[in-house]
Every structure is written in structure tokens, then in C-alpha cells.
Amino acid sequence: MAKGKPRLGKGLAGLISGNTAKKSAEPVAKATAASKSTAAKKAAPPAAPPAKSDESPAKANFMEISVSKVEPNPYQPRREFEESQLKDLAESIRSEGLIQPIVVREVDGIYQLVAGERRWRAFKLLKLNKIPARIIQAGDSSSASMALIENLQRENLNPIEEAMGYASLLRDFDLTQEQVAERVGKGRATIANALRLLALPEEIRGYLSTGLLSVGHAKVLLGLENKQEQTLIGRRIIEDGVSVRGTEALIESTKRSGKSKSSSGREVSSAEAAAIEDIEKRMTSFLNANVALKHSPKKGRILIEYTGNDDLQRILEKIGLEEG
């Protein structure tokens, strides 16, 4: 889906100050022109003096600052930066200049990013010494909020990164869910539902981060209390391409089954039955042969089917045994 031009949401606008937004067009244009000149000449003018400590966001300065004096935002919710996308952005900046300057705050003599880490990384790829920046005054909480808002507006965060961003605001700055919702311009229910994803097993969170599972799948999996069952069904969703509706039916079936009989006739819990089935499926896939697992707490058997001597030899080689 094509993405529109990023706009400043009400949460970010409120944190930075509405007055600044009205006055920023001319400085941004100057910053863009300065960026083009820097890229063309491969040289930069002397660094401008840092912003005064009593400067308010409404009087934020626009100037070129040293790329080497910028550090990432410690509250940046985004964890992954696609190398190919950074290269594309760098090429765009090389040919068109920087359309929107980064936003930084001064902390202990250096500039800490508030927004624009991708742009800063692209400048480093281009080996440019100076970058146009907007210098504002902002506390830790405001800086964290603005970093999260920028990423949410640009749709750059995966569901787990978004949830971790909300969790950081709650944990690190002692905010309530209502206060977080107000800061980022979201409904409280959106915040609460996102935070629930962090209760899923690590493996499932990894599938969500990489897009192998959707948020819809994750919400259904949260209907199971047993984390092992969540993990096993999550794997099955991926392997079999199960839809969200299909996952709902699968989980309802799991809940109804309660206890079932194993292949050895022993009564087992639905979680144990699912685990045995998962092992059988993985071994069958690995060996390309039907596998049955006869399991009990004290002993068990693995039955592997084969068709003829050649197939037996293939399986032996697959498990690391050679013909004697």
C-alpha cells in the first residue's frame, strides 16, 4: 500500500509546540539547501554554536551540526534498520538533498536524536560531515514519546517494537495507559491490546516481529493460557498456512479436547499431545518418511517407516549412520 507523506500527529505536535510548526517552513528550506551544498562540495562550513540551555521548543534553532556529535535516542523503539532501505534513502539524499532535518536535543555537550535516526544513518553512509538539524529542549519522557510517535506515523515499527515502545513509556516514566494513549494520539484500548502481545512466548514474538504471524493470529493465540500450546499452534499456523479464522477453530478444538489418548493409549493433556504431534511432524519432514512417536514419562519408541533397502540406506545416511 502506498504511503502518504508523513504528517505530524496531534501527540507530536503538542509535545513540540504548535507555534513552532507555523514558523518552521523557511528554516527547513534553508536546511535543505545547505544539505545539497554539503553533498555537492563534500565539505562543510564550521559548526554552528550549540543551542542555549534555556531555549524553549518554540524557539528551536535550525543549523548544521557535526554528524559525529550525534548519538541515537536510547528510547528509540525501532530495533531493526533495513540496509537496503538505508541505501535507497542515502541515494535520495545524495540526489535531492535532505527534505526534513533531524530533530535533536543537547545532552552533556552532544546531540541526542529525538527523531530522524534513518536520516542520520543515511548521512553516515554518504560520509557527510554535517547534517541539518532542529535543536529543541525536551526531557527524557518527551524525547521517548516523540521517537515513538514518529515511527508510528511512518508505519516503521513491527507490532512487538510498537508494544515495547508503549511499555517503555509506562515503565521508564511511570505513566498510566491513559497518559501514554494521550501522548501518542491512540485509544487506550489500542495501547492495552498492544501490551498484551508482550505476554506471548519469545518464539511467537519473534514470528510477529518478522511478519510470519499477524496480530490477528497473536490475539487468538492469547486465548490459550498454556505457553507451550501457544508456541506449538503458532508453528502449525506457519507450516500449514492457517488463517486467523482457522486458528480460532483450531484453538476451540484444543480447548474442547481437554485430555486425549496418546498413540500408546495413555491419557495425555492437550499440550502434551500437541507436543508429540509437533515432534512427529518435524521428524517426518526431516527424514521424508512417516514417523510415529510412542511416548511415556519413563520410556518410549520412535517408529520410522521405509520402503525397501534403498530407502533404509537413505534414512541411515540422513541420521548420520553409514552402511557397515
N, C-alpha and C positions, 0 to 999 in steps of 0.2 A: 504494500500500500504506500503510495507516495506520501511523503511527509511535508506538511506545510512549513512555512518559515516560522522558527521558534518565536513565541511571544512571551512576554513577562507576565506570569500569573499573579493573582492578587496577593498571594502569600509573599512572593519575592519582591513585588512592587512595594508592599507595605514595609518590608524589612529595610529596603534600600532607601526609600522615601520618594513620594510622588513628585516632589519639587524637582528632584534630580533628573527624572525621566524627561521632563519638559525641556531641560536645558542641555541635554546631552548630545543633540544631533550634530552641532558644529564641532565639538571636540572629537566625536567619533570620526567625522570626516577627516579631520586633521590627523588623527591617529592612523587612519587607513593610508593616507598619502605618505605619512612618514614610514609606514611599513613597506610600501612599494619602493621608496627611495632606498631603504636599507637593503632590501633584497637585490636591487639592481646594482648598487655600488659595492656590496659585500663589505661595507664599512659603516660604522655608526658614530654619531656625534657623542660628545662627552655626556655621561649620565647626569640626568637632572637631579637636583637635591631631593631628598626624601620628603614625604608629606609630614606636616607638623602634627605633633601628637594630639593637639586639641582640635583637629579638623573634624567636622561632622560629616556624615554621609551626604547631606545636602550640598556640601562644598567640596565634594570629592575632586581630586586632581586627575587629569589625563596627562600622561607623559610616557616617554620611552624609558624602560628600566632594563638593567642587565639580566639576560636570561639565566645566567649563572647564580644570580642572587635571589631566584625564585625557588621556593620549595613547595611540594604537594600539600594539599589540605589533609591533615591527619584524620579528619572526619569524612573524607571522600567515600561515599557508599559504593562507588563503582570499583570493582576489583580487576576486571579484565579490559584490556585495550587492544582491539584487533590491529595487528601490524599493517595489514593491507589497507584498512580504513585510515590509519595514520598517514600512510604514504600518499593516499589519494588526497587527504586534506593538505599535506605538505605541498603537493604539486599545485593544488588550487591556490594556496597562499603564494607560491612562487610566481604564478602567472597573473593572479588577480589582486594580490595583497590581502591583508587581514581586514575583513569587513567589520568584525566586532572585537574590541580589545578584551584582554583578560581582566578579571577583577581580583585585586589582591588587597591584603591588609598588612601593615607593617608590624612585625613581631621581632623584638630583640635585634633590630638592625637588618633584618632580612624581610623579604616579601613572601608572605604565605598565601597560596592560592585560595580564593573563595569560589571562583567559577572560571572555567576555561582550561582545564588540565590538558584536554586533547589539543587545543591550540598551542599551548606551551610545549608539549611534546613534539608537535609538528615543527615548531621553530628550532628545537634542538636537533631534529633530523636534518633540517636545512643548514645547520651550523651557523645560524644567525646570532649575533651578539646581543641585539636589542629587540625588545618586544613592546608594542603599545599596551599600556595598562591603565586601568582606572583604579586609583588608590582610595580606599574608603576606611572608615573606622567601624569595626564590628567586633563584638565579643565572640567567644567560642561558640555559644549557642546559636547566635545569628549566622556565623560562618558555616556551621554544620547544616543549619536549615536551608541556607541559600544553595549550598552544594547539592543537597538532596533535591531541592526544587528544580534546579537547572537540569539535572539528569532526568527527573520525572517528566518535565516538559519536552525534553528532546527524545523521550522514549528510549533511552540508552541503557536502562537497568533491566536485568532479568528479575524474576519475581523474588528470588532469595536476596539479591542485593537490595532491592526495594524494602523488603521486610527488615533486613539488618539495619538499613538506614533509619527506619522508624524506631527500631529497638534501641539504637544508639541515642536518639533524641530522648527517649524515655529513661534510659539507664544513666547516661552521662550527664544529663542536665536536669534530671528529676522533674520531667514534665509529665502531665497526665495525657491519656489518649486524646481527650478533648483539645488540649493545648497543642499537641502535635498536629491534629487534624486542622486546626485553625491556621497554624503556621504554614502548612504545605497546601492549603486550599482543597483538602479532601474531606469526605464524610467520615465520621467516627467509625462507622461500620466497615469502611474500606480499610482503615488502619487496623482494626481488630481482626479482620479476616486475613490480612497480610501477615500479621504477627503469628497467627495460628500455624502458618506454614513452617515456622521455625521449630515446631514440636515434632515434625516428621523425622524419621531416621536420616542419618547423614547421607546414606546412599540415595535415598529418594530426593533429598535436597539437591544432590549433585545432578540427578536426572532433570530436575526443574531448571537448574542453572543453565544446562546445555540445551534445553528445549526438547529433550526426549519425552518428557511428560508435560502436560499442560496444567495450568492452575485448576481447571475443571476436574482433571483426574485427581489432583492433590486434595481438593476439597472432599471428594468422595472417599479417598483413602483415609482421611481423618475420621471417618465414621467407624473405623476399626480401632480398638484400643490397643491391640497387640502389635508392637512394632515389627516383630518378625513377620507377621501376616502382611503388614503394610509393605514391607520390603519384597516379599515373595510375589504378592499380587502386582506390585509395581514392575517387577521384572517381566511378569507374564503379559502385562499391558504392552510393554515394548516389544517383546518377542512375537506376540500374536497380533499386534496392531489393534488392540481392543479400544473401542470408542468410550467416551465418557458414560453414555447410557449403558453400554455393555459392561462397564466397570461397576455401575450401580447394581446391575443384575448379578454380577459375579460376587459382589460383597454380600448382597442379600442371601445368596445361596450359601455362602460361607457361614453367615450368622445362623441360618436355619439348620445347617448340618450339625452344628454343635460338635458332637463326638461321632466318629465313624470308625469303621473297621479297616485295619491295615491289611496288606496282602498276606500277612501271616495269621490273620484272624484276630489279632489283638486290638482292643479298643484304644483308639488314639484321639487326641484333641485335633480340632480342625487345623491348628497351627502346625502340629507335627505332621499331619497328613499332607499339608501343603509343602512342608519342607522336604518330605520324602519324594513327592511328585516332582519338585524342582530339581532335586539331585538326579532322579531318573531321566528327566528331560535333558539336562546338561550332559550327562554321560552318553545318552543316546545320540545327541548332536555331535559330541566329540568323537565317538567311535564309529558313527554312522552304522549303528547296529542297535537292535532293540535291547534295552536293559531293564531289569526288574530288581528293585531293592527290597529285600526281606529284612526288616529291621526290628530289633527289640533292644531295650536298655543294656542287656548283657551280651547279646550276640546277634549276628545277622549274616545274610548271604547276598552276594551280588550275582545275578544271573545274566549272562551275555549270550545272545543268540548269534549264530553264524551259519553261513550256508557253504559248506564244503571246505576242503583243505586250504584253498587259496584265500578264502575269506578269513579263516582262522589265522593264517600266517599274517595277513594284513593287520588284524587286530593285535596280534602279538607284537608286531613291529610298532604299532601305534602307541602301545603302552610301554615301549622300551625293552621288549624281550625279543631276542633273535633266536632263530631255529638252532637247536643244539646239535 
